[in-house]
């Protein structure tokens, strides 16, 4: 249909810090997922013994 239009003045509204914090939350979430994955692997290894 139509192309996605960028919202006008997103940077002027001061969304930059919000975007940065959302990005930070996403990164920490991914890191948490990674550590959970490692824990699950350790648990599986211990169960295999």
N, C-alpha and C positions, 0 to 999 in steps of 0.2 A: 504494500500500500504506500504509505508515505515514509519518508526518511525520518529518523529520530531527530527531533530538534533539541538542541541544548537549551536549557533554561537560561533566559537572559539575566545577566548580572549575578550569577551564582557566587562569583568571587567577591563582588561588591557587597553582598549581603554578609560576608564573613563566614562562608561555609568551609573555607580552607582548614581552619583548626578542627572543625567537626569531622571533615573527611579524614584528617590526619589521625584523630583519635579513633575513628571507626577502623582505620587501617591498622592501628596499633592493637585494637581489640581483636581483630581478625588474626593478626600474627600471633598474639599470645594464645588465642584459642587453638590455632594450628599447633603451636608448641605443646600445649597441654594434650592435644590429641596424640601427638608423637610420643610423649612420655607415657600416656595410657597404653599406647600400642606396645611400647617397650616392656611395660609392666606385665601386660598380657602374655608377651612372649616368654618372659622369665617364669611366669606362673605355669605356662604350658610346659616349659622345660622341666620345672620342678615336678610337675604331675607325671611327666614321662619317666622319671627316675623310679 
